[in-house]
Amino acid sequence: MPSDDNWDEDILNHINSAFMTLYQLGFGSTPIFIEDEDTAWSDVLSIENYASVKTYIYDKVKVGFDPPQSGSLMGALEKQIAEYEWRLHIMVDK
Protein backbone atom coordinates (compact mmCIF):
# COMPACT_ATOMS: atom_id res chain seq x y z
CA MET A 1 0.00 0.00 0.00
CA PRO A 2 1.29 3.50 -0.79
CA SER A 3 0.58 4.58 2.79
CA ASP A 4 2.85 1.84 4.20
CA ASP A 5 6.26 3.44 4.65
CA ASN A 6 7.92 0.61 6.59
CA TRP A 7 10.40 -0.07 3.78
CA ASP A 8 10.99 3.48 2.55
CA GLU A 9 14.34 3.92 4.31
CA ASP A 10 15.66 0.58 3.02
CA ILE A 11 14.57 1.32 -0.53
CA LEU A 12 15.99 4.86 -0.40
CA ASN A 13 19.34 3.46 0.75
CA HIS A 14 19.43 1.13 -2.27
CA ILE A 15 18.42 3.94 -4.63
CA ASN A 16 21.12 6.22 -3.25
CA SER A 17 23.72 3.44 -3.48
CA ALA A 18 22.83 2.95 -7.15
CA PHE A 19 23.14 6.69 -7.79
CA MET A 20 26.51 6.71 -6.01
CA THR A 21 27.73 3.91 -8.27
CA LEU A 22 26.63 5.94 -11.31
CA TYR A 23 28.47 8.98 -9.96
CA GLN A 24 31.64 6.91 -9.47
CA LEU A 25 31.29 5.76 -13.08
CA GLY A 26 31.34 9.42 -14.15
CA PHE A 27 27.61 10.05 -14.47
CA GLY A 28 26.81 13.53 -13.17
CA SER A 29 28.91 16.35 -11.81
CA THR A 30 27.69 15.91 -8.22
CA PRO A 31 26.38 12.90 -6.33
CA ILE A 32 22.61 12.47 -6.38
CA PHE A 33 20.92 11.88 -3.05
CA ILE A 34 17.19 11.11 -2.75
CA GLU A 35 15.64 12.04 0.60
CA ASP A 36 11.96 11.18 0.17
CA GLU A 37 9.22 10.01 -2.17
CA ASP A 38 8.57 13.55 -3.38
CA THR A 39 11.68 13.58 -5.59
CA ALA A 40 10.85 13.28 -9.30
CA TRP A 41 13.13 11.93 -12.03
CA SER A 42 13.21 15.41 -13.54
CA ASP A 43 14.66 16.69 -10.25
CA VAL A 44 17.74 14.48 -10.53
CA LEU A 45 18.19 13.88 -14.27
CA SER A 46 18.78 17.02 -16.28
CA ILE A 47 19.62 15.20 -19.52
CA GLU A 48 16.79 13.77 -21.60
CA ASN A 49 16.62 10.17 -22.84
CA TYR A 50 18.13 8.49 -19.85
CA ALA A 51 15.57 5.69 -19.70
CA SER A 52 18.45 3.29 -19.10
CA VAL A 53 19.24 5.13 -15.84
CA LYS A 54 15.71 4.47 -14.63
CA THR A 55 15.96 0.78 -15.55
CA TYR A 56 19.42 0.54 -13.98
CA ILE A 57 18.20 2.05 -10.69
CA TYR A 58 15.16 -0.24 -10.69
CA ASP A 59 17.26 -3.37 -11.29
CA LYS A 60 19.89 -2.41 -8.70
CA VAL A 61 17.19 -1.81 -6.08
CA LYS A 62 15.46 -5.08 -6.99
CA VAL A 63 18.67 -7.09 -6.59
CA GLY A 64 19.50 -5.40 -3.30
CA PHE A 65 16.06 -5.15 -1.73
CA ASP A 66 14.04 -8.01 -3.23
CA PRO A 67 16.42 -10.40 -5.02
CA PRO A 68 14.93 -13.14 -7.17
CA GLN A 69 14.97 -16.65 -5.70
CA SER A 70 16.05 -18.16 -9.01
CA GLY A 71 19.80 -18.25 -9.54
CA SER A 72 19.40 -17.95 -13.30
CA LEU A 73 17.16 -14.89 -12.96
CA MET A 74 19.63 -13.34 -10.52
CA GLY A 75 22.45 -13.99 -12.99
CA ALA A 76 20.45 -12.40 -15.80
CA LEU A 77 19.73 -9.31 -13.70
CA GLU A 78 23.39 -9.00 -12.71
CA LYS A 79 24.44 -9.22 -16.38
CA GLN A 80 21.88 -6.58 -17.34
CA ILE A 81 23.11 -4.30 -14.54
CA ALA A 82 26.72 -4.75 -15.67
CA GLU A 83 25.75 -3.92 -19.26
CA TYR A 84 23.93 -0.76 -18.17
CA GLU A 85 26.95 0.29 -16.10
CA TRP A 86 29.22 -0.21 -19.10
CA ARG A 87 26.90 1.59 -21.52
CA LEU A 88 26.31 4.53 -19.17
CA HIS A 89 30.05 4.82 -18.57
CA ILE A 90 30.67 4.85 -22.33
CA MET A 91 27.98 7.55 -22.76
CA VAL A 92 29.71 9.68 -20.15
CA ASP A 93 33.06 9.35 -21.94
CA LYS A 94 31.66 10.80 -25.19
PyMOL CGO cylinders between C-alpha atoms (Angstrom):
from pymol import cmd
from pymol.cgo import CYLINDER

trace = [
    CYLINDER, 0.00, 0.00, 0.00, 1.29, 3.50, -0.79, 0.3, 1, 1, 1, 1, 1, 1,
    CYLINDER, 1.29, 3.50, -0.79, 0.58, 4.58, 2.79, 0.3, 1, 1, 1, 1, 1, 1,
    CYLINDER, 0.58, 4.58, 2.79, 2.85, 1.84, 4.20, 0.3, 1, 1, 1, 1, 1, 1,
    CYLINDER, 2.85, 1.84, 4.20, 6.26, 3.44, 4.65, 0.3, 1, 1, 1, 1, 1, 1,
    CYLINDER, 6.26, 3.44, 4.65, 7.92, 0.61, 6.59, 0.3, 1, 1, 1, 1, 1, 1,
    CYLINDER, 7.92, 0.61, 6.59, 10.40, -0.07, 3.78, 0.3, 1, 1, 1, 1, 1, 1,
    CYLINDER, 10.40, -0.07, 3.78, 10.99, 3.48, 2.55, 0.3, 1, 1, 1, 1, 1, 1,
    CYLINDER, 10.99, 3.48, 2.55, 14.34, 3.92, 4.31, 0.3, 1, 1, 1, 1, 1, 1,
    CYLINDER, 14.34, 3.92, 4.31, 15.66, 0.58, 3.02, 0.3, 1, 1, 1, 1, 1, 1,
    CYLINDER, 15.66, 0.58, 3.02, 14.57, 1.32, -0.53, 0.3, 1, 1, 1, 1, 1, 1,
    CYLINDER, 14.57, 1.32, -0.53, 15.99, 4.86, -0.40, 0.3, 1, 1, 1, 1, 1, 1,
    CYLINDER, 15.99, 4.86, -0.40, 19.34, 3.46, 0.75, 0.3, 1, 1, 1, 1, 1, 1,
    CYLINDER, 19.34, 3.46, 0.75, 19.43, 1.13, -2.27, 0.3, 1, 1, 1, 1, 1, 1,
    CYLINDER, 19.43, 1.13, -2.27, 18.42, 3.94, -4.63, 0.3, 1, 1, 1, 1, 1, 1,
    CYLINDER, 18.42, 3.94, -4.63, 21.12, 6.22, -3.25, 0.3, 1, 1, 1, 1, 1, 1,
    CYLINDER, 21.12, 6.22, -3.25, 23.72, 3.44, -3.48, 0.3, 1, 1, 1, 1, 1, 1,
    CYLINDER, 23.72, 3.44, -3.48, 22.83, 2.95, -7.15, 0.3, 1, 1, 1, 1, 1, 1,
    CYLINDER, 22.83, 2.95, -7.15, 23.14, 6.69, -7.79, 0.3, 1, 1, 1, 1, 1, 1,
    CYLINDER, 23.14, 6.69, -7.79, 26.51, 6.71, -6.01, 0.3, 1, 1, 1, 1, 1, 1,
    CYLINDER, 26.51, 6.71, -6.01, 27.73, 3.91, -8.27, 0.3, 1, 1, 1, 1, 1, 1,
    CYLINDER, 27.73, 3.91, -8.27, 26.63, 5.94, -11.31, 0.3, 1, 1, 1, 1, 1, 1,
    CYLINDER, 26.63, 5.94, -11.31, 28.47, 8.98, -9.96, 0.3, 1, 1, 1, 1, 1, 1,
    CYLINDER, 28.47, 8.98, -9.96, 31.64, 6.91, -9.47, 0.3, 1, 1, 1, 1, 1, 1,
    CYLINDER, 31.64, 6.91, -9.47, 31.29, 5.76, -13.08, 0.3, 1, 1, 1, 1, 1, 1,
    CYLINDER, 31.29, 5.76, -13.08, 31.34, 9.42, -14.15, 0.3, 1, 1, 1, 1, 1, 1,
    CYLINDER, 31.34, 9.42, -14.15, 27.61, 10.05, -14.47, 0.3, 1, 1, 1, 1, 1, 1,
    CYLINDER, 27.61, 10.05, -14.47, 26.81, 13.53, -13.17, 0.3, 1, 1, 1, 1, 1, 1,
    CYLINDER, 26.81, 13.53, -13.17, 28.91, 16.35, -11.81, 0.3, 1, 1, 1, 1, 1, 1,
    CYLINDER, 28.91, 16.35, -11.81, 27.69, 15.91, -8.22, 0.3, 1, 1, 1, 1, 1, 1,
    CYLINDER, 27.69, 15.91, -8.22, 26.38, 12.90, -6.33, 0.3, 1, 1, 1, 1, 1, 1,
    CYLINDER, 26.38, 12.90, -6.33, 22.61, 12.47, -6.38, 0.3, 1, 1, 1, 1, 1, 1,
    CYLINDER, 22.61, 12.47, -6.38, 20.92, 11.88, -3.05, 0.3, 1, 1, 1, 1, 1, 1,
    CYLINDER, 20.92, 11.88, -3.05, 17.19, 11.11, -2.75, 0.3, 1, 1, 1, 1, 1, 1,
    CYLINDER, 17.19, 11.11, -2.75, 15.64, 12.04, 0.60, 0.3, 1, 1, 1, 1, 1, 1,
    CYLINDER, 15.64, 12.04, 0.60, 11.96, 11.18, 0.17, 0.3, 1, 1, 1, 1, 1, 1,
    CYLINDER, 11.96, 11.18, 0.17, 9.22, 10.01, -2.17, 0.3, 1, 1, 1, 1, 1, 1,
    CYLINDER, 9.22, 10.01, -2.17, 8.57, 13.55, -3.38, 0.3, 1, 1, 1, 1, 1, 1,
    CYLINDER, 8.57, 13.55, -3.38, 11.68, 13.58, -5.59, 0.3, 1, 1, 1, 1, 1, 1,
    CYLINDER, 11.68, 13.58, -5.59, 10.85, 13.28, -9.30, 0.3, 1, 1, 1, 1, 1, 1,
    CYLINDER, 10.85, 13.28, -9.30, 13.13, 11.93, -12.03, 0.3, 1, 1, 1, 1, 1, 1,
    CYLINDER, 13.13, 11.93, -12.03, 13.21, 15.41, -13.54, 0.3, 1, 1, 1, 1, 1, 1,
    CYLINDER, 13.21, 15.41, -13.54, 14.66, 16.69, -10.25, 0.3, 1, 1, 1, 1, 1, 1,
    CYLINDER, 14.66, 16.69, -10.25, 17.74, 14.48, -10.53, 0.3, 1, 1, 1, 1, 1, 1,
    CYLINDER, 17.74, 14.48, -10.53, 18.19, 13.88, -14.27, 0.3, 1, 1, 1, 1, 1, 1,
    CYLINDER, 18.19, 13.88, -14.27, 18.78, 17.02, -16.28, 0.3, 1, 1, 1, 1, 1, 1,
    CYLINDER, 18.78, 17.02, -16.28, 19.62, 15.20, -19.52, 0.3, 1, 1, 1, 1, 1, 1,
    CYLINDER, 19.62, 15.20, -19.52, 16.79, 13.77, -21.60, 0.3, 1, 1, 1, 1, 1, 1,
    CYLINDER, 16.79, 13.77, -21.60, 16.62, 10.17, -22.84, 0.3, 1, 1, 1, 1, 1, 1,
    CYLINDER, 16.62, 10.17, -22.84, 18.13, 8.49, -19.85, 0.3, 1, 1, 1, 1, 1, 1,
    CYLINDER, 18.13, 8.49, -19.85, 15.57, 5.69, -19.70, 0.3, 1, 1, 1, 1, 1, 1,
    CYLINDER, 15.57, 5.69, -19.70, 18.45, 3.29, -19.10, 0.3, 1, 1, 1, 1, 1, 1,
    CYLINDER, 18.45, 3.29, -19.10, 19.24, 5.13, -15.84, 0.3, 1, 1, 1, 1, 1, 1,
    CYLINDER, 19.24, 5.13, -15.84, 15.71, 4.47, -14.63, 0.3, 1, 1, 1, 1, 1, 1,
    CYLINDER, 15.71, 4.47, -14.63, 15.96, 0.78, -15.55, 0.3, 1, 1, 1, 1, 1, 1,
    CYLINDER, 15.96, 0.78, -15.55, 19.42, 0.54, -13.98, 0.3, 1, 1, 1, 1, 1, 1,
    CYLINDER, 19.42, 0.54, -13.98, 18.20, 2.05, -10.69, 0.3, 1, 1, 1, 1, 1, 1,
    CYLINDER, 18.20, 2.05, -10.69, 15.16, -0.24, -10.69, 0.3, 1, 1, 1, 1, 1, 1,
    CYLINDER, 15.16, -0.24, -10.69, 17.26, -3.37, -11.29, 0.3, 1, 1, 1, 1, 1, 1,
    CYLINDER, 17.26, -3.37, -11.29, 19.89, -2.41, -8.70, 0.3, 1, 1, 1, 1, 1, 1,
    CYLINDER, 19.89, -2.41, -8.70, 17.19, -1.81, -6.08, 0.3, 1, 1, 1, 1, 1, 1,
    CYLINDER, 17.19, -1.81, -6.08, 15.46, -5.08, -6.99, 0.3, 1, 1, 1, 1, 1, 1,
    CYLINDER, 15.46, -5.08, -6.99, 18.67, -7.09, -6.59, 0.3, 1, 1, 1, 1, 1, 1,
    CYLINDER, 18.67, -7.09, -6.59, 19.50, -5.40, -3.30, 0.3, 1, 1, 1, 1, 1, 1,
    CYLINDER, 19.50, -5.40, -3.30, 16.06, -5.15, -1.73, 0.3, 1, 1, 1, 1, 1, 1,
    CYLINDER, 16.06, -5.15, -1.73, 14.04, -8.01, -3.23, 0.3, 1, 1, 1, 1, 1, 1,
    CYLINDER, 14.04, -8.01, -3.23, 16.42, -10.40, -5.02, 0.3, 1, 1, 1, 1, 1, 1,
    CYLINDER, 16.42, -10.40, -5.02, 14.93, -13.14, -7.17, 0.3, 1, 1, 1, 1, 1, 1,
    CYLINDER, 14.93, -13.14, -7.17, 14.97, -16.65, -5.70, 0.3, 1, 1, 1, 1, 1, 1,
    CYLINDER, 14.97, -16.65, -5.70, 16.05, -18.16, -9.01, 0.3, 1, 1, 1, 1, 1, 1,
    CYLINDER, 16.05, -18.16, -9.01, 19.80, -18.25, -9.54, 0.3, 1, 1, 1, 1, 1, 1,
    CYLINDER, 19.80, -18.25, -9.54, 19.40, -17.95, -13.30, 0.3, 1, 1, 1, 1, 1, 1,
    CYLINDER, 19.40, -17.95, -13.30, 17.16, -14.89, -12.96, 0.3, 1, 1, 1, 1, 1, 1,
    CYLINDER, 17.16, -14.89, -12.96, 19.63, -13.34, -10.52, 0.3, 1, 1, 1, 1, 1, 1,
    CYLINDER, 19.63, -13.34, -10.52, 22.45, -13.99, -12.99, 0.3, 1, 1, 1, 1, 1, 1,
    CYLINDER, 22.45, -13.99, -12.99, 20.45, -12.40, -15.80, 0.3, 1, 1, 1, 1, 1, 1,
    CYLINDER, 20.45, -12.40, -15.80, 19.73, -9.31, -13.70, 0.3, 1, 1, 1, 1, 1, 1,
    CYLINDER, 19.73, -9.31, -13.70, 23.39, -9.00, -12.71, 0.3, 1, 1, 1, 1, 1, 1,
    CYLINDER, 23.39, -9.00, -12.71, 24.44, -9.22, -16.38, 0.3, 1, 1, 1, 1, 1, 1,
    CYLINDER, 24.44, -9.22, -16.38, 21.88, -6.58, -17.34, 0.3, 1, 1, 1, 1, 1, 1,
    CYLINDER, 21.88, -6.58, -17.34, 23.11, -4.30, -14.54, 0.3, 1, 1, 1, 1, 1, 1,
    CYLINDER, 23.11, -4.30, -14.54, 26.72, -4.75, -15.67, 0.3, 1, 1, 1, 1, 1, 1,
    CYLINDER, 26.72, -4.75, -15.67, 25.75, -3.92, -19.26, 0.3, 1, 1, 1, 1, 1, 1,
    CYLINDER, 25.75, -3.92, -19.26, 23.93, -0.76, -18.17, 0.3, 1, 1, 1, 1, 1, 1,
    CYLINDER, 23.93, -0.76, -18.17, 26.95, 0.29, -16.10, 0.3, 1, 1, 1, 1, 1, 1,
    CYLINDER, 26.95, 0.29, -16.10, 29.22, -0.21, -19.10, 0.3, 1, 1, 1, 1, 1, 1,
    CYLINDER, 29.22, -0.21, -19.10, 26.90, 1.59, -21.52, 0.3, 1, 1, 1, 1, 1, 1,
    CYLINDER, 26.90, 1.59, -21.52, 26.31, 4.53, -19.17, 0.3, 1, 1, 1, 1, 1, 1,
    CYLINDER, 26.31, 4.53, -19.17, 30.05, 4.82, -18.57, 0.3, 1, 1, 1, 1, 1, 1,
    CYLINDER, 30.05, 4.82, -18.57, 30.67, 4.85, -22.33, 0.3, 1, 1, 1, 1, 1, 1,
    CYLINDER, 30.67, 4.85, -22.33, 27.98, 7.55, -22.76, 0.3, 1, 1, 1, 1, 1, 1,
    CYLINDER, 27.98, 7.55, -22.76, 29.71, 9.68, -20.15, 0.3, 1, 1, 1, 1, 1, 1,
    CYLINDER, 29.71, 9.68, -20.15, 33.06, 9.35, -21.94, 0.3, 1, 1, 1, 1, 1, 1,
    CYLINDER, 33.06, 9.35, -21.94, 31.66, 10.80, -25.19, 0.3, 1, 1, 1, 1, 1, 1,
]
cmd.load_cgo(trace, "trace")
